[in-house]
């Protein structure tokens, strides 16, 4: 028989204030780490970039459409309505606007990848199109000395001019924000790697994704052990009409074997072997580590830091203990 007292004792204890704060701190740390991840930052920047482009283009198209009537009136002065010159005057403003839009569209792509014009022809083309549009749009108001008309017809061209000059700068700053987030992440990885090496922690194994779902080819040692073992007796009977006395297929070359797992110490050992054979570079950078060992971009900073520490230890005449033999045995000895 279960009493109320037993039920009260079996009930879980309410977490204390300290436990709740520790849980909240752990969740906040995870959220902060994910929110500052370079990929998350790049995704947010791309969304903002799309919004900026849409708003800019809407404002530019509306401003150019507003100036079309005044430019047509400027070009059709003295022409009878619905005559051939009157209809031809409507082509002047679209001609200038389309060239301007083409230049702005190209700048939208070049600014994204921070490619700048060294010939100054892009700026010259934009300025000529804006000046021509502004003069044709406000000519009648200046002739009649209409101050209100000058202000009214000056706002759209000047606004389009400011938007066209500001949009490439904004796109360049958005791209710079993504690059700085990537640099901050790389700096954090490098700092963590240095702290781990100074603390004397063991190397962290790194999983290397296989190039395909096929199993890795056997190595020379595996092939030798497999040849020494007796043939299994539980094989299925051979199909009729096929001979089982055919020549045995040759084993695959050991050089084509693809390891499924590689450790940080392996990359460091490969880099040190390259230095011993080809000489030390001027500066051991993450890019050099990726090029020499083929490690990933996230691991290259740690490999470079470990190699620099090893070289410094060798130069001081001490024996480094940072590289340990962590490769797993491929073949176990038979009992």
N, C-alpha and C positions, 0 to 999 in steps of 0.2 A: 504494500500500500504506500502510495506516494503522498506525502504531506505538503502543505503549502511552504513549510520551511525548506524542504528538499528542493522544491521548484525555485525558490528564491536563491538558494545556494548555487544551483546549476545555471542560472541566468548569466550571460556574459557580462563581464565588467565594463562599465562605460569608460571609453578612452579618456585619459587625462588631458589637460590643456597642453602639456608638453608634447604628447603623442600627436595631437591634432596639428600643432605648429610644425612638427617635424614632417608630417605628411604633406602639409601645404607647402613647406619649403622644398621638398623633393619634387612635387608637381610643378612648382614655379620654376625650378631649375631646368626641368625637362622642357617646359614651354619656352623658356628663354633660349635654350640651346637650339630648339627647332626653329624659332622665329628669326634667329640670326644666321641660320644656315644659308650658304650662298644660293642654293637652288630655290629656297623659299623667297629670299630677297629678289632674285631674278624674276620669279613669277609675279610678285607684287609690282615690280617695276614695269613689267610688260603690260599689266592691266592698266597702270597709270599712263603708260606711253600710248596705249590705244585710245584712252579717253582724251588725252591731250591732242592727238592727231585728229580725232573726229571733231572736236570743238574748234580747232584751228581751221580745218577745211570748211566747216559750215560758215564760219565768220568770213573767210576769204571769198567764198563763192557768193555769199549774199552781198558783200561789198562790191564785187565786180559787177554783179547783176544790177546794182543800184546805179552805177555809173554808165550803164549801157545807153540809157535814154539821152542823157546830156551829150555823150560822145556822138550819137547819131544825129542829134540836132546840130552839133558843131560841124559835122561832115556834110550835112545836107542843106547848108545855108544857101538860099536862093533857088533850091530845086522845088519843083511842084510836087505836092503829095502824090504818092503812088506812082511816081515816074521811075524810070530806070535809075537815075542818080540817087533818088530818094531811097530805093531799095538797096542800092549798092552801099549806101552810108551805114546800113545796119551791119555790114561785114567788118567795119573798122575795129569796133570794140572787141568782138570775139577773136579777131586775129591777134590783137595784143594780149588778150586774157589767156588764150590757149598757150602761147609761148611762155607766159609767166607761170602758168600752172605746170607746164612740163618741167621748167627749171626747179620749181618748188618740190615737185614729186621726186625728181632725182636727188635733191638735197635731203629729202626724207630718208633715203637709203644710205647715202654717203655719210650723213651725220650719225646714223646708227652704228656704223663701224669705224667712226672717227677718221674718215678719209677727207682731207681738206684740199681745196683748189689752190694751186700755186700760180695759175695763169691770170687770175683776177677777172676772167671773162664771165664767170657766173654772176659776180657782183655787178659788173658793168651791164649785163643783160637785164638783170632785175631793176637796176636803177633807171635805165632807159625806159623800160616798160612802165614803171611807176610815174616817172616825170611826164611821159607822154599822156598817160591816162589822167594825171592831175591837171595838166594844162588844158586838155580838151574838155575836161569836165567842168572847170571853173572859168573858162574863157569868157563866156557870155556875162557872168556875174562881174568879172573885172572890168569889162567894157562898159557896162551900165553902172559901175561903182555901187553895186548892191552888196552891202556888208553882210546882210543876213544870208543872201545867196552864196557868198564866198564861204562863210562858215559852214553852211549846210552841205555844200558840195565838196568841201575840203575834208570833212570828217571821214567818209568812207574810204577815199584813196589813202589817206594817212594811216588809218587803222589797218588797212590791208598791208601797207608797207611795214608797219611795226610788227604785225603778226608774222609776215614772211621773214623778217630779220630775227625775230625772237625764237621761232620754232626750231631752227637748226641748233641754236644754243641750248634750248631745253632738252632736245634729244641727246645732244652730246653730254649734258650733265646727268641724264638718266643712265646712259651707258657707263659713265664714270662711277656712278653709285654701285652698279653691279660689279665692276672691276674692283672697287675698294672693298666690297664685302668679301670677294674671293681672296684678296690679299690679307684681310684681317683673319680669315679662316686659316690660311696657310701659316700666318705668323703664330696663331694659337697652337697649331699642330707642331710647329718647330719648337715653341716654348715647352710644350708638354713632353716632347721627345727628349729635350735637353734635361728636364727635371727628372724624367725616368732614368736616364743614363747616369745622372749624378747620384741618384738614390741607389744605384746598383741593382735595378730590377732585371729580371730575366727577360730575354727577348720574347716578344709577343708573336705567336704564329699568325700568318696571314693566309687566308683562304684565297686561292687563285682559281677563278672560274675557268672550267675547261673550255676549249675552243668548240667542242661539239659534244653530243651526248654519247659518242662511241667510247668504248673502254680503251684505256691506255695500252700501248704496245708493251710486251714483256721486255725486260732488260736482259743483258747477257747473263747475269747471275741467275735470274729466274729461269731462263731457258736451260742453263746447265743443270740446275736442280731438277727441273721437270724431266730432263732426259734420263737422269739417274734413277728416278722413281719407277717402279714397275707399272706396266700398263693396267688400267682398271679392267675388271672382269664383268662389270654390270652394264656393258655397252649394249645397245640395241642391235639385233641381228642385221647384217647387211642386206640391202635390197637385192633381189635376184637379178642376175645378169650383170652385176657390177663386181669387179675384182677388188679384193682387199690387199693385194700385194703390190700396189702401186708405190711409186716413189714418194717419200715423205716431203711435205712442203718445207722449204727452208724457213728458218726463223727470221723474223724481222730484224733489221739492223738496230743496234742499241741507240744509235744517234737520233732515231726518229721517235724515241719514247718521250712522252709528254708527262711530266710529273703533275700529279693532281694537287699537291700541296707544297708550298714553299714558305720558309720562315724568314724573319727579318735578318737573322744571323747569316742565312744563305746569301741574301743580297749583299750584306756587308762583306762577306768572304769573297764574293765575286768581284766587288769593287776593289778590295785590297789586292786581289790577285792581278787585276788589270793595272793597278798602280805599280806593283812590283815588276811587271813585264814591260809596261810602256812608260813608266815614270809618273810622278805625281803632277796633277794639273795646277794651274795658278790658283784656282779657288774651287773647292769642292762644293758645288751648288746642287740644289734639288734637280735642276735640269740635267746636270752632268750625271747624277745618280740614275735618273730615268734612262738616259741615253746609253749608259754603260751596262746597267744590270737589267733593264727592262721592267723595273718595278712600276707600281701605279703612282699616280700623281699625289695621292694622299699619303703614301708611304715614303716617297722620295725625300721629304724633308727629314724624316727620322733616320733614314739610311745615310744621308749626307752628314747629319750631326754626329752619328756614331763613327763614321769614317774619319771625320775631323778629330774627334776625341782620341781615336786610335792612333792617328798620325802624330798628334801632340804627345801622347804617352810614349810613343816610340822615340820621338825626338828628345824627350827628357830622360831616356834611358831606363824607363820603367816598363814593366810587362803589363799590358792591358788585360783586364779580366772581363771585359764587356761582351766578348764574343764567346759563346758557349756552343758546344756541339749539341744541337737539338734536332738533327735529322733523325727521323724514325728509321729503324732497321727495315730493309726491304724483304729480306728472306731470313727466316729463323733457321738455326742449325737443327738438323734432324737428330732425334734422340737415338 
